[in-house]
């Protein structure tokens, strides 16, 4: 009997590179505002604005761009020029049109698992952007189900599982964010595997005290995932 009825994957920084685009754009943002403030303060204020704006714009490049513009106006006391704001918009367009590069070993692993299991994509962010990235990644045909959600918490996962009439204990979630892809999934009664990315946005990290309450596998390479699933089945 297969170990799971469905294997679900996160998208950004699990299947393809994403955080590096944000990091590079943040570097350019800090350079733009360097005449006004020191780098650490600029980055701190941008992060605070992003977190505050999640309730309004959600996750993704578009919300990030609006947060950059708001932070730039605030930190320059309105002195930032229209040309400089256009530079930020141009950077956002570059992010939205950047090539989508699957991470090493992702394509063969996903292709192999798709031959034995129905695959689901559960990703957080802007619908248009996420659908476009999935298409450009070349991985789309492997996924039978795609869910783009505004938040990844217990209620969201339960709603997704219910929509497909899935028993949580028969679902495996694979992702890079402990806060979004692992802990709420485990709280639902499903299974989760953590595949860390080279860098993680501070908002997606979990504190050590919280982590002590959970146990889950951590893989340093996604190519070890099929073997782990085989062990579960055994």
Sine and cosine of phi, psi and omega as CSV:
sin_phi,cos_phi,sin_psi,cos_psi,sin_omega,cos_omega
0.00,0.00,0.75,-0.66,0.03,-1.00
-0.85,0.53,0.51,-0.86,-0.03,-1.00
-0.93,0.38,-0.51,0.86,-0.10,-1.00
-0.65,-0.76,0.43,-0.90,0.10,-0.99
-1.00,0.08,-0.50,0.87,-0.01,-1.00
-0.58,-0.82,0.63,-0.78,0.17,-0.99
-0.92,-0.39,0.84,-0.54,-0.04,-1.00
-0.96,-0.29,0.57,-0.82,0.01,-1.00
-0.82,-0.58,0.62,-0.79,0.30,-0.95
-0.95,0.30,0.26,-0.97,-0.03,-1.00
-0.96,-0.27,-0.95,0.31,-0.10,-0.99
-0.88,0.47,0.82,-0.58,0.04,-1.00
0.92,0.38,0.12,0.99,0.20,-0.98
-0.94,-0.34,-0.73,0.69,0.03,-1.00
-0.98,-0.18,-0.54,0.84,-0.02,-1.00
-0.55,-0.83,0.28,-0.96,0.01,-1.00
-0.92,0.38,0.66,-0.75,0.05,-1.00
-0.56,-0.83,-0.78,0.63,-0.08,-1.00
-0.86,0.51,-0.52,0.86,-0.01,-1.00
-0.89,0.46,-0.56,0.83,0.04,-1.00
-0.90,0.44,-0.68,0.73,0.02,-1.00
-0.91,0.41,-0.65,0.76,-0.01,-1.00
-0.89,0.46,-0.71,0.70,0.01,-1.00
-0.90,0.44,-0.63,0.78,0.01,-1.00
-0.94,0.34,-0.60,0.80,0.07,-1.00
-0.89,0.45,-0.61,0.80,0.05,-1.00
-0.87,0.48,-0.69,0.72,0.01,-1.00
-0.92,0.38,-0.59,0.81,0.04,-1.00
-0.90,0.44,-0.69,0.72,0.02,-1.00
-0.89,0.45,-0.61,0.79,0.04,-1.00
-0.91,0.42,-0.64,0.77,-0.01,-1.00
-0.88,0.47,-0.63,0.78,-0.05,-1.00
-0.99,-0.11,0.10,1.00,-0.03,-1.00
-0.82,0.57,-0.57,0.82,0.03,-1.00
-0.91,0.42,-0.26,0.96,-0.09,-1.00
-0.97,-0.23,-0.61,0.80,-0.08,-1.00
-0.53,-0.85,0.23,-0.97,0.08,-1.00
-0.98,0.22,0.36,-0.93,-0.15,-0.99
-0.87,0.50,-0.69,0.72,-0.05,-1.00
-0.87,0.49,-0.67,0.75,-0.01,-1.00
-0.92,0.39,-0.64,0.77,0.02,-1.00
-0.87,0.49,-0.74,0.67,-0.02,-1.00
-0.91,0.42,-0.63,0.78,0.00,-1.00
-0.90,0.44,-0.71,0.70,-0.02,-1.00
-0.92,0.39,-0.59,0.81,0.05,-1.00
-0.90,0.43,-0.70,0.71,0.01,-1.00
-0.87,0.49,-0.70,0.71,0.01,-1.00
-0.88,0.48,-0.64,0.77,0.02,-1.00
-0.92,0.39,-0.67,0.74,0.03,-1.00
-0.85,0.53,-0.74,0.67,-0.03,-1.00
-0.90,0.44,-0.67,0.75,0.00,-1.00
-0.90,0.44,-0.55,0.84,-0.08,-1.00
-1.00,0.03,-0.10,1.00,0.01,-1.00
-0.85,0.53,-0.57,0.82,-0.01,-1.00
-0.93,0.38,-0.35,0.94,-0.04,-1.00
-0.98,-0.19,-0.69,0.72,-0.14,-0.99
-0.94,-0.33,-0.25,0.97,-0.07,-1.00
0.96,0.29,-0.34,-0.94,-0.06,-1.00
-0.99,-0.14,0.39,-0.92,0.09,-1.00
0.84,-0.54,0.05,-1.00,-0.09,-1.00
-0.90,0.44,-0.64,0.77,-0.08,-1.00
-0.91,0.42,-0.71,0.71,0.06,-1.00
-0.90,0.43,-0.62,0.78,0.05,-1.00
-0.88,0.48,-0.67,0.75,-0.01,-1.00
-0.91,0.42,-0.70,0.71,0.04,-1.00
-0.89,0.46,-0.58,0.81,0.04,-1.00
-0.93,0.37,-0.61,0.79,0.07,-1.00
-0.89,0.46,-0.71,0.71,-0.02,-1.00
-0.89,0.45,-0.71,0.70,0.01,-1.00
-0.88,0.48,-0.70,0.71,-0.01,-1.00
-0.91,0.42,-0.64,0.76,0.00,-1.00
-0.89,0.46,-0.68,0.73,0.01,-1.00
-0.91,0.42,-0.66,0.75,-0.02,-1.00
-0.92,0.39,-0.74,0.67,-0.10,-1.00
-0.96,0.28,-0.36,0.93,0.04,-1.00
-0.98,-0.18,0.07,1.00,-0.04,-1.00
0.80,0.60,0.66,0.75,0.06,-1.00
0.99,0.16,0.10,0.99,-0.06,-1.00
-1.00,0.04,-0.15,0.99,0.01,-1.00
-0.89,0.45,0.64,-0.77,-0.10,-1.00
-1.00,0.08,0.29,-0.96,0.09,-1.00
-0.88,0.48,-0.59,0.81,0.02,-1.00
-0.90,0.43,-0.62,0.79,0.01,-1.00
-0.94,0.34,-0.61,0.80,0.07,-1.00
-0.91,0.41,-0.59,0.81,0.06,-1.00
-0.90,0.44,-0.58,0.82,0.06,-1.00
-0.86,0.50,-0.64,0.77,0.03,-1.00
-0.91,0.41,-0.64,0.77,0.05,-1.00
-0.91,0.41,-0.61,0.79,0.04,-1.00
-0.91,0.42,-0.63,0.78,0.04,-1.00
-0.90,0.44,-0.63,0.78,0.03,-1.00
-0.89,0.45,-0.67,0.75,0.02,-1.00
-0.90,0.43,-0.59,0.81,0.05,-1.00
-0.91,0.41,-0.62,0.79,0.04,-1.00
-0.90,0.44,-0.68,0.73,-0.06,-1.00
-0.94,0.33,-0.40,0.92,-0.03,-1.00
-0.95,-0.30,0.09,1.00,-0.04,-1.00
-0.90,0.43,0.53,-0.85,0.06,-1.00
-0.85,0.53,0.60,-0.80,0.02,-1.00
-0.99,-0.15,0.93,-0.36,-0.08,-1.00
-0.96,-0.26,0.94,-0.34,0.10,-0.99
-0.84,0.54,0.61,-0.79,0.03,-1.00
-0.93,0.38,0.35,-0.93,-0.01,-1.00
-0.80,0.59,0.70,-0.71,0.08,-1.00
0.95,0.30,-0.03,1.00,-0.04,-1.00
-0.92,0.39,-0.76,0.65,-0.10,-0.99
-0.86,0.51,-0.77,0.64,0.01,-1.00
-0.90,0.44,-0.58,0.82,0.01,-1.00
-0.92,0.38,-0.73,0.68,0.00,-1.00
-0.90,0.44,-0.67,0.74,0.01,-1.00
-0.88,0.47,-0.68,0.73,-0.01,-1.00
-0.91,0.42,-0.72,0.70,-0.02,-1.00
-0.92,0.38,-0.55,0.84,-0.01,-1.00
-0.91,0.42,-0.36,0.93,0.03,-1.00
-0.96,0.27,-0.35,0.94,-0.07,-1.00
-0.89,-0.46,-0.34,0.94,-0.08,-1.00
-0.70,-0.71,0.52,-0.85,0.24,-0.97
-0.93,0.36,0.74,-0.67,0.00,-1.00
-0.96,-0.29,0.62,-0.78,0.04,-1.00
-0.84,-0.55,0.63,-0.78,0.13,-0.99
-0.96,-0.28,0.83,-0.56,0.07,-1.00
-0.86,-0.52,0.96,-0.27,-0.10,-1.00
-0.78,-0.62,0.47,-0.88,-0.06,-1.00
-0.95,-0.31,0.68,-0.73,0.06,-1.00
0.61,-0.79,-0.35,-0.94,-0.03,-1.00
-0.98,0.19,0.76,-0.65,-0.08,-1.00
-0.84,0.54,-0.77,0.64,-0.04,-1.00
-0.87,0.49,-0.71,0.70,-0.04,-1.00
-0.91,0.42,-0.71,0.71,-0.05,-1.00
-0.93,0.37,-0.65,0.76,0.05,-1.00
-0.90,0.43,-0.62,0.79,0.02,-1.00
-0.91,0.41,-0.67,0.74,0.01,-1.00
-0.91,0.41,-0.64,0.77,0.02,-1.00
-0.88,0.47,-0.68,0.74,0.01,-1.00
-0.91,0.42,-0.69,0.73,-0.04,-1.00
-0.95,0.30,-0.38,0.93,-0.02,-1.00
-0.96,0.29,-0.38,0.92,-0.07,-1.00
0.99,0.13,0.02,1.00,-0.05,-1.00
-1.00,-0.05,-0.18,0.98,-0.10,-1.00
-0.78,0.63,-0.70,0.71,-0.05,-1.00
-0.88,0.48,-0.31,0.95,-0.02,-1.00
-0.98,0.17,-0.24,0.97,-0.12,-0.99
-0.96,-0.27,0.84,-0.55,0.03,-1.00
-0.99,0.12,-0.42,0.91,-0.05,-1.00
-0.72,-0.69,0.69,-0.72,0.01,-1.00
-0.74,-0.67,0.82,-0.57,0.02,-1.00
-0.82,-0.58,0.90,-0.44,0.10,-0.99
-0.97,-0.25,0.90,-0.43,-0.13,-0.99
-0.89,-0.46,0.36,-0.93,0.00,-1.00
-1.00,0.09,-0.37,0.93,-0.02,-1.00
-0.50,-0.87,0.49,-0.87,0.08,-1.00
-0.89,-0.46,1.00,-0.07,0.06,-1.00
-0.70,-0.72,-0.03,-1.00,-0.08,-1.00
-0.85,0.52,-0.72,0.70,-0.04,-1.00
-0.90,0.44,-0.58,0.81,0.03,-1.00
-0.91,0.41,-0.74,0.67,-0.01,-1.00
-0.89,0.45,-0.66,0.75,0.02,-1.00
-0.88,0.48,-0.64,0.77,0.01,-1.00
-0.92,0.40,-0.64,0.77,0.03,-1.00
-0.91,0.42,-0.72,0.69,0.00,-1.00
-0.88,0.47,-0.66,0.75,0.00,-1.00
-0.91,0.41,-0.58,0.81,-0.02,-1.00
-0.88,0.47,-0.52,0.85,0.00,-1.00
-0.96,-0.26,0.19,0.98,0.03,-1.00
0.83,0.56,0.73,0.68,-0.03,-1.00
-0.97,-0.23,0.67,-0.74,0.15,-0.99
-0.99,0.11,0.81,-0.59,-0.11,-0.99
-0.81,0.58,-0.64,0.77,-0.05,-1.00
-0.92,0.40,-0.18,0.98,0.00,-1.00
-0.96,-0.29,0.28,0.96,-0.02,-1.00
-0.88,-0.47,0.68,-0.74,0.11,-0.99
-0.89,-0.46,0.77,-0.63,0.05,-1.00
-0.94,-0.34,0.72,-0.70,0.00,-1.00
-0.87,-0.50,0.82,-0.58,-0.02,-1.00
-0.29,-0.96,0.17,-0.99,-0.05,-1.00
-0.99,-0.14,-0.31,0.95,-0.06,-1.00
-0.99,-0.15,0.90,-0.44,0.03,-1.00
-0.88,0.47,-0.67,0.74,-0.07,-1.00
-0.92,0.39,-0.61,0.79,-0.10,-0.99
-0.98,-0.20,-0.57,0.82,-0.14,-0.99
-0.98,-0.19,-0.30,0.96,-0.14,-0.99
-0.92,-0.40,-0.89,0.45,-0.16,-0.99
-0.88,0.47,-0.75,0.66,0.01,-1.00
-0.91,0.41,-0.48,0.88,0.05,-1.00
-0.92,0.39,-0.71,0.70,0.04,-1.00
-0.90,0.44,-0.61,0.80,0.03,-1.00
-0.91,0.41,-0.37,0.93,0.06,-1.00
-0.99,0.15,-0.23,0.97,-0.07,-1.00
1.00,-0.10,0.11,0.99,0.06,-1.00
-1.00,-0.01,-0.03,-1.00,0.01,-1.00
-0.95,-0.33,0.42,-0.91,-0.04,-1.00
-0.54,-0.84,0.56,-0.83,0.07,-1.00
-0.81,-0.59,0.78,-0.62,0.00,-1.00
-1.00,-0.07,0.83,-0.56,0.10,-0.99
-0.87,-0.50,1.00,-0.07,-0.11,-0.99
-0.89,0.46,0.56,-0.83,0.14,-0.99
-0.99,-0.10,0.22,-0.97,-0.08,-1.00
-0.90,0.43,-0.43,0.90,0.08,-1.00
-0.54,-0.84,0.49,-0.87,-0.04,-1.00
-0.71,-0.70,0.72,-0.69,0.06,-1.00
-0.84,0.54,0.68,-0.73,-0.08,-1.00
-0.81,0.58,-0.58,0.81,-0.04,-1.00
-0.92,0.40,-0.37,0.93,-0.05,-1.00
-1.00,-0.08,0.07,1.00,-0.02,-1.00
-1.00,-0.03,0.44,-0.90,0.03,-1.00
-0.90,-0.43,0.56,-0.83,-0.03,-1.00
-0.98,0.22,0.37,-0.93,-0.09,-1.00
-0.88,0.47,-0.59,0.81,-0.02,-1.00
-0.90,0.44,-0.64,0.77,0.03,-1.00
-0.92,0.39,-0.66,0.75,-0.06,-1.00
-0.90,0.45,-0.44,0.90,-0.01,-1.00
-0.89,0.46,-0.35,0.94,-0.06,-1.00
-1.00,0.09,-0.11,0.99,-0.13,-0.99
-0.81,-0.59,0.41,-0.91,0.14,-0.99
-0.73,-0.69,0.77,-0.64,0.01,-1.00
-0.36,-0.93,0.47,-0.88,0.00,-1.00
-0.95,0.32,0.56,-0.83,0.09,-1.00
-0.83,-0.55,0.82,-0.57,-0.01,-1.00
-0.93,-0.36,0.75,-0.66,0.06,-1.00
-0.99,0.11,-0.13,0.99,0.02,-1.00
-0.52,-0.86,0.79,-0.61,-0.06,-1.00
-0.91,0.41,-0.30,0.95,0.01,-1.00
-0.93,0.37,-0.22,0.98,0.07,-1.00
-1.00,0.09,-0.07,1.00,-0.05,-1.00
-0.90,0.43,-0.74,0.67,0.00,-1.00
-0.84,0.54,-0.64,0.77,0.03,-1.00
-0.90,0.43,-0.62,0.78,0.04,-1.00
-0.91,0.42,-0.66,0.75,0.01,-1.00
-0.91,0.42,-0.60,0.80,0.05,-1.00
-0.90,0.45,-0.64,0.77,0.05,-1.00
-0.88,0.47,-0.66,0.75,0.02,-1.00
-0.88,0.48,-0.69,0.72,-0.02,-1.00
-0.89,0.46,-0.54,0.84,-0.01,-1.00
-0.97,0.25,0.00,0.00,0.00,0.00
